[in-house]
Structure formats: C-alpha cells, structure tokens
C-alpha cells in the first residue's frame, strides 16, 4: 500500500521532470554545443550602458550591470563553454577552447581596466574628482561589469572558434 508521502514525492518528481531541469543536469546526456552570438553581444551592450549610466548617477545602471552579469553567467552554463561533470573529462579541443576563450575575455577586461584607469586619471587631472566612482557600490558595479565583459567575450570567442556544424546533405 502506498502512503500519502510516497504519492506526494512521486507527484513532486513528475513536476520536476515537467520543468526539464533534471534533463539539463543529467551528466550522461550529451547535448550538442551551440553557438551563441546574440546573448553575449546584448550582454556586452547592457554592461557598457549600465556602467555609463551608473557613473552618471542613474539608478537604472545597477540593474543593467547585474542583468548583463546574469546573461553572461547563463551563457557560460548553457553556451559553448559549459563545463562537463567531473566524471566526464573534456577532450583536448574543449580544453583548448575553454583556455583560449577565457584568455581573450581576460585580455579584453584587462585592457578595459587599463584604459579606464588612464581615462579616470586624465579626467581627474582636468576636472577634479567629479565623475569618478565614489563609494563601495560604484566599485562593486565596476567589478561586476568587468566580470560580465570577460564572460561575454569568452562566450563570443568560443562561439567563433567552434567548427561549422555539418549539414544534413553531407
């Protein structure tokens, strides 16, 4: 005889299966690697706009930077750089793709940091400290924005370096 708690747990299992999340988390299921261009480009644009809006003192810049970081994180989870479970070792191509993509992303983020520091020092010499990030929230938004830039650039580079999918006619 089945108890009420067993029926309840079975119902929760059916609801979870209907969402599709268990299929996404199944380490044995292989999904094709998808190229993704639109989401990282939108994330880069959103991060840039959000940082500029935040530095201008507008409050909607916070939301834009956090949305760009969220888009970048989801792009990492479901895009061409998604990590395989620990028991499935990546092949050399995927390891090289991961390394090169994140190297390009870190290079762009580092370049933006250097250009930003130079620009802020130049502007502060001309106009004083006005327009510089003030307070911990401003610096936190800059850090999250740079993280979003790195992750979005890495996803774009990985999508660009993926080989073209074979057509059905081949």
ZADO-1210 file (C-alpha; in nm, 4 decimals, padded with zeros to 6 digits):
<atoms>
<atom x="00.0000" y="00.0000" z="00.0000" code="UNK" pos="1"/>
<atom x="00.1315" y="00.3400" z="-00.0985" code="UNK" pos="2"/>
<atom x="00.1365" y="00.6084" z="00.1668" code="UNK" pos="3"/>
<atom x="00.0417" y="00.9726" z="00.1200" code="UNK" pos="4"/>
<atom x="00.4049" y="01.0839" z="00.1467" code="UNK" pos="5"/>
<atom x="00.5083" y="00.8424" z="-00.1320" code="UNK" pos="6"/>
<atom x="00.2351" y="00.9785" z="-00.3595" code="UNK" pos="7"/>
<atom x="00.3376" y="01.3339" z="-00.2751" code="UNK" pos="8"/>
<atom x="00.7045" y="01.2611" z="-00.3553" code="UNK" pos="9"/>
<atom x="00.6043" y="01.0934" z="-00.6826" code="UNK" pos="10"/>
<atom x="00.3968" y="01.3993" z="-00.7720" code="UNK" pos="11"/>
<atom x="00.6953" y="01.6269" z="-00.6965" code="UNK" pos="12"/>
<atom x="00.9129" y="01.4076" z="-00.9211" code="UNK" pos="13"/>
<atom x="00.6633" y="01.4441" z="-01.2078" code="UNK" pos="14"/>
<atom x="00.6561" y="01.8219" z="-01.1617" code="UNK" pos="15"/>
<atom x="01.0378" y="01.8359" z="-01.1648" code="UNK" pos="16"/>
<atom x="01.0528" y="01.6241" z="-01.4813" code="UNK" pos="17"/>
<atom x="00.7999" y="01.8539" z="-01.6484" code="UNK" pos="18"/>
<atom x="01.0304" y="02.1539" z="-01.5957" code="UNK" pos="19"/>
<atom x="01.3163" y="01.9879" z="-01.7846" code="UNK" pos="20"/>
<atom x="01.5773" y="02.0736" z="-01.5215" code="UNK" pos="21"/>
<atom x="01.6692" y="01.7090" z="-01.4425" code="UNK" pos="22"/>
<atom x="01.7475" y="01.6528" z="-01.8121" code="UNK" pos="23"/>
<atom x="01.9780" y="01.9561" z="-01.8089" code="UNK" pos="24"/>
<atom x="02.1617" y="01.8288" z="-01.5021" code="UNK" pos="25"/>
<atom x="02.1992" y="01.4701" z="-01.6242" code="UNK" pos="26"/>
<atom x="02.5757" y="01.4123" z="-01.6664" code="UNK" pos="27"/>
<atom x="02.5266" y="01.1212" z="-01.9057" code="UNK" pos="28"/>
<atom x="02.3153" y="01.3145" z="-02.1518" code="UNK" pos="29"/>
<atom x="02.5209" y="01.4737" z="-02.4256" code="UNK" pos="30"/>
<atom x="02.3874" y="01.7875" z="-02.5806" code="UNK" pos="31"/>
<atom x="02.5315" y="01.9476" z="-02.8887" code="UNK" pos="32"/>
<atom x="02.7444" y="02.2541" z="-02.8363" code="UNK" pos="33"/>
<atom x="02.5515" y="02.5558" z="-02.9583" code="UNK" pos="34"/>
<atom x="02.6929" y="02.8755" z="-03.0938" code="UNK" pos="35"/>
<atom x="02.5509" y="03.1793" z="-02.9276" code="UNK" pos="36"/>
<atom x="02.6020" y="03.5316" z="-03.0572" code="UNK" pos="37"/>
<atom x="02.3021" y="03.7418" z="-02.9642" code="UNK" pos="38"/>
<atom x="02.3015" y="03.6952" z="-02.5868" code="UNK" pos="39"/>
<atom x="02.6731" y="03.7812" z="-02.5349" code="UNK" pos="40"/>
<atom x="02.6510" y="04.0842" z="-02.7658" code="UNK" pos="41"/>
<atom x="02.3416" y="04.2031" z="-02.5826" code="UNK" pos="42"/>
<atom x="02.5188" y="04.1408" z="-02.2510" code="UNK" pos="43"/>
<atom x="02.8194" y="04.3475" z="-02.3607" code="UNK" pos="44"/>
<atom x="02.5968" y="04.6336" z="-02.4718" code="UNK" pos="45"/>
<atom x="02.3984" y="04.6143" z="-02.1493" code="UNK" pos="46"/>
<atom x="02.7146" y="04.6103" z="-01.9361" code="UNK" pos="47"/>
<atom x="02.8579" y="04.9126" z="-02.1158" code="UNK" pos="48"/>
<atom x="02.5353" y="05.1091" z="-02.0956" code="UNK" pos="49"/>
<atom x="02.4837" y="05.0116" z="-01.7315" code="UNK" pos="50"/>
<atom x="02.8335" y="05.1191" z="-01.6293" code="UNK" pos="51"/>
<atom x="02.7969" y="05.4535" z="-01.8054" code="UNK" pos="52"/>
<atom x="02.4517" y="05.5070" z="-01.6553" code="UNK" pos="53"/>
<atom x="02.5811" y="05.4156" z="-01.3090" code="UNK" pos="54"/>
<atom x="02.8765" y="05.6535" z="-01.3352" code="UNK" pos="55"/>
<atom x="02.6347" y="05.9288" z="-01.4390" code="UNK" pos="56"/>
<atom x="02.4463" y="05.8660" z="-01.1158" code="UNK" pos="57"/>
<atom x="02.1373" y="05.7000" z="-01.2637" code="UNK" pos="58"/>
<atom x="01.9936" y="05.4184" z="-01.0560" code="UNK" pos="59"/>
<atom x="01.8924" y="05.2009" z="-01.3532" code="UNK" pos="60"/>
<atom x="02.2613" y="05.1353" z="-01.4211" code="UNK" pos="61"/>
<atom x="02.2746" y="04.8894" z="-01.1287" code="UNK" pos="62"/>
<atom x="02.0025" y="04.6744" z="-01.2791" code="UNK" pos="63"/>
<atom x="02.1610" y="04.6794" z="-01.6253" code="UNK" pos="64"/>
<atom x="02.5024" y="04.5704" z="-01.4941" code="UNK" pos="65"/>
<atom x="02.3506" y="04.2906" z="-01.2879" code="UNK" pos="66"/>
<atom x="02.1377" y="04.1778" z="-01.5850" code="UNK" pos="67"/>
<atom x="02.4499" y="04.1709" z="-01.8048" code="UNK" pos="68"/>
<atom x="02.6290" y="03.9581" z="-01.5466" code="UNK" pos="69"/>
<atom x="02.3301" y="03.7231" z="-01.5228" code="UNK" pos="70"/>
<atom x="02.3186" y="03.6892" z="-01.9011" code="UNK" pos="71"/>
<atom x="02.6913" y="03.6152" z="-01.9060" code="UNK" pos="72"/>
<atom x="02.6579" y="03.3515" z="-01.6370" code="UNK" pos="73"/>
<atom x="02.3695" y="03.1801" z="-01.8154" code="UNK" pos="74"/>
<atom x="02.5721" y="03.1945" z="-02.1361" code="UNK" pos="75"/>
<atom x="02.8504" y="03.0088" z="-01.9571" code="UNK" pos="76"/>
<atom x="02.6130" y="02.7435" z="-01.8251" code="UNK" pos="77"/>
<atom x="02.4257" y="02.6749" z="-02.1470" code="UNK" pos="78"/>
<atom x="02.6590" y="02.8021" z="-02.4203" code="UNK" pos="79"/>
<atom x="02.9708" y="02.6611" z="-02.5841" code="UNK" pos="80"/>
<atom x="03.1799" y="02.6874" z="-02.2658" code="UNK" pos="81"/>
<atom x="02.9573" y="02.4852" z="-02.0371" code="UNK" pos="82"/>
<atom x="03.1530" y="02.2659" z="-01.8014" code="UNK" pos="83"/>
<atom x="03.1237" y="01.8935" z="-01.8156" code="UNK" pos="84"/>
<atom x="03.0654" y="01.6991" z="-01.4945" code="UNK" pos="85"/>
<atom x="03.3753" y="01.5825" z="-01.3092" code="UNK" pos="86"/>
<atom x="03.3407" y="01.2227" z="-01.4252" code="UNK" pos="87"/>
<atom x="03.3401" y="01.3204" z="-01.7935" code="UNK" pos="88"/>
<atom x="03.6793" y="01.4566" z="-01.8900" code="UNK" pos="89"/>
<atom x="03.6782" y="01.7122" z="-02.1712" code="UNK" pos="90"/>
<atom x="03.8738" y="01.6346" z="-02.4833" code="UNK" pos="91"/>
<atom x="04.1724" y="01.8416" z="-02.5926" code="UNK" pos="92"/>
<atom x="03.9628" y="02.0588" z="-02.8243" code="UNK" pos="93"/>
<atom x="03.7204" y="02.1623" z="-02.5497" code="UNK" pos="94"/>
<atom x="04.0031" y="02.2252" z="-02.3033" code="UNK" pos="95"/>
<atom x="04.1850" y="02.4416" z="-02.5592" code="UNK" pos="96"/>
<atom x="03.8615" y="02.6212" z="-02.6493" code="UNK" pos="97"/>
<atom x="03.7948" y="02.6977" z="-02.2816" code="UNK" pos="98"/>
<atom x="04.1510" y="02.8213" z="-02.2237" code="UNK" pos="99"/>
<atom x="04.1700" y="03.0412" z="-02.5331" code="UNK" pos="100"/>
<atom x="03.8235" y="03.1888" z="-02.4882" code="UNK" pos="101"/>
<atom x="03.8841" y="03.2910" z="-02.1275" code="UNK" pos="102"/>
<atom x="04.2297" y="03.4233" z="-02.2158" code="UNK" pos="103"/>
<atom x="04.0686" y="03.6513" z="-02.4753" code="UNK" pos="104"/>
<atom x="03.7992" y="03.7570" z="-02.2269" code="UNK" pos="105"/>
<atom x="04.0540" y="03.8363" z="-01.9565" code="UNK" pos="106"/>
<atom x="04.2660" y="04.0277" z="-02.2076" code="UNK" pos="107"/>
<atom x="03.9703" y="04.2472" z="-02.3036" code="UNK" pos="108"/>
<atom x="03.8720" y="04.3029" z="-01.9393" code="UNK" pos="109"/>
<atom x="04.2336" y="04.3884" z="-01.8511" code="UNK" pos="110"/>
<atom x="04.2555" y="04.6285" z="-02.1453" code="UNK" pos="111"/>
<atom x="03.9343" y="04.7995" z="-02.0379" code="UNK" pos="112"/>
<atom x="04.0719" y="04.8310" z="-01.6862" code="UNK" pos="113"/>
<atom x="04.3927" y="04.9926" z="-01.8106" code="UNK" pos="114"/>
<atom x="04.2066" y="05.2306" z="-02.0441" code="UNK" pos="115"/>
<atom x="03.9528" y="05.3112" z="-01.7712" code="UNK" pos="116"/>
<atom x="04.2215" y="05.3868" z="-01.5124" code="UNK" pos="117"/>
<atom x="04.4059" y="05.6078" z="-01.7581" code="UNK" pos="118"/>
<atom x="04.0871" y="05.7889" z="-01.8542" code="UNK" pos="119"/>
<atom x="03.9849" y="05.8430" z="-01.4915" code="UNK" pos="120"/>
<atom x="04.3282" y="05.9792" z="-01.4003" code="UNK" pos="121"/>
<atom x="04.3277" y="06.2105" z="-01.7034" code="UNK" pos="122"/>
<atom x="03.9775" y="06.3388" z="-01.6289" code="UNK" pos="123"/>
<atom x="04.0535" y="06.3879" z="-01.2609" code="UNK" pos="124"/>
<atom x="04.3587" y="06.5948" z="-01.3551" code="UNK" pos="125"/>
<atom x="04.1416" y="06.8150" z="-01.5786" code="UNK" pos="126"/>
<atom x="03.8184" y="06.8414" z="-01.3808" code="UNK" pos="127"/>
<atom x="03.8937" y="06.7207" z="-01.0311" code="UNK" pos="128"/>
<atom x="03.7406" y="06.4107" z="-00.8748" code="UNK" pos="129"/>
<atom x="03.3936" y="06.4700" z="-01.0267" code="UNK" pos="130"/>
<atom x="03.2696" y="06.1729" z="-01.2268" code="UNK" pos="131"/>
<atom x="03.4961" y="05.9197" z="-01.0579" code="UNK" pos="132"/>
<atom x="03.3452" y="05.6185" z="-00.8844" code="UNK" pos="133"/>
<atom x="03.2642" y="05.7094" z="-00.5268" code="UNK" pos="134"/>
<atom x="03.1652" y="05.4589" z="-00.2637" code="UNK" pos="135"/>
<atom x="03.1751" y="05.0846" z="-00.2455" code="UNK" pos="136"/>
<atom x="02.8662" y="05.0356" z="-00.4649" code="UNK" pos="137"/>
<atom x="03.0317" y="05.2106" z="-00.7582" code="UNK" pos="138"/>
<atom x="03.3418" y="04.9966" z="-00.7318" code="UNK" pos="139"/>
<atom x="03.1299" y="04.6833" z="-00.6949" code="UNK" pos="140"/>
<atom x="02.9358" y="04.7714" z="-01.0120" code="UNK" pos="141"/>
<atom x="03.2644" y="04.8227" z="-01.1972" code="UNK" pos="142"/>
<atom x="03.3891" y="04.4823" z="-01.0804" code="UNK" pos="143"/>
<atom x="03.0660" y="04.3049" z="-01.1772" code="UNK" pos="144"/>
<atom x="03.0639" y="04.4884" z="-01.5101" code="UNK" pos="145"/>
<atom x="03.4194" y="04.3755" z="-01.5856" code="UNK" pos="146"/>
<atom x="03.3270" y="04.0183" z="-01.4910" code="UNK" pos="147"/>
<atom x="03.0291" y="04.0370" z="-01.7283" code="UNK" pos="148"/>
<atom x="03.2542" y="04.1672" z="-02.0056" code="UNK" pos="149"/>
<atom x="03.5032" y="03.8836" z="-01.9517" code="UNK" pos="150"/>
<atom x="03.2381" y="03.6118" z="-01.9550" code="UNK" pos="151"/>
<atom x="03.0539" y="03.7544" z="-02.2568" code="UNK" pos="152"/>
<atom x="03.3747" y="03.7953" z="-02.4582" code="UNK" pos="153"/>
<atom x="03.4770" y="03.4399" z="-02.3673" code="UNK" pos="154"/>
<atom x="03.1416" y="03.3081" z="-02.4916" code="UNK" pos="155"/>
<atom x="03.1729" y="03.5075" z="-02.8145" code="UNK" pos="156"/>
<atom x="03.5271" y="03.3806" z="-02.8788" code="UNK" pos="157"/>
<atom x="03.4243" y="03.0215" z="-02.8086" code="UNK" pos="158"/>
<atom x="03.1282" y="03.0541" z="-03.0454" code="UNK" pos="159"/>
<atom x="03.3549" y="03.1987" z="-03.3115" code="UNK" pos="160"/>
<atom x="03.6147" y="02.9213" z="-03.2725" code="UNK" pos="161"/>
<atom x="03.3654" y="02.6357" z="-03.2892" code="UNK" pos="162"/>
<atom x="03.3730" y="02.4464" z="-03.6186" code="UNK" pos="163"/>
<atom x="03.0769" y="02.4893" z="-03.8521" code="UNK" pos="164"/>
<atom x="02.8073" y="02.2258" z="-03.7977" code="UNK" pos="165"/>
<atom x="02.7768" y="01.9701" z="-04.0730" code="UNK" pos="166"/>
<atom x="02.4710" y="01.9998" z="-04.2910" code="UNK" pos="167"/>
<atom x="02.2350" y="01.7080" z="-04.3424" code="UNK" pos="168"/>
<atom x="02.3353" y="01.6809" z="-04.7093" code="UNK" pos="169"/>
<atom x="02.6959" y="01.5810" z="-04.6281" code="UNK" pos="170"/>
</atoms>
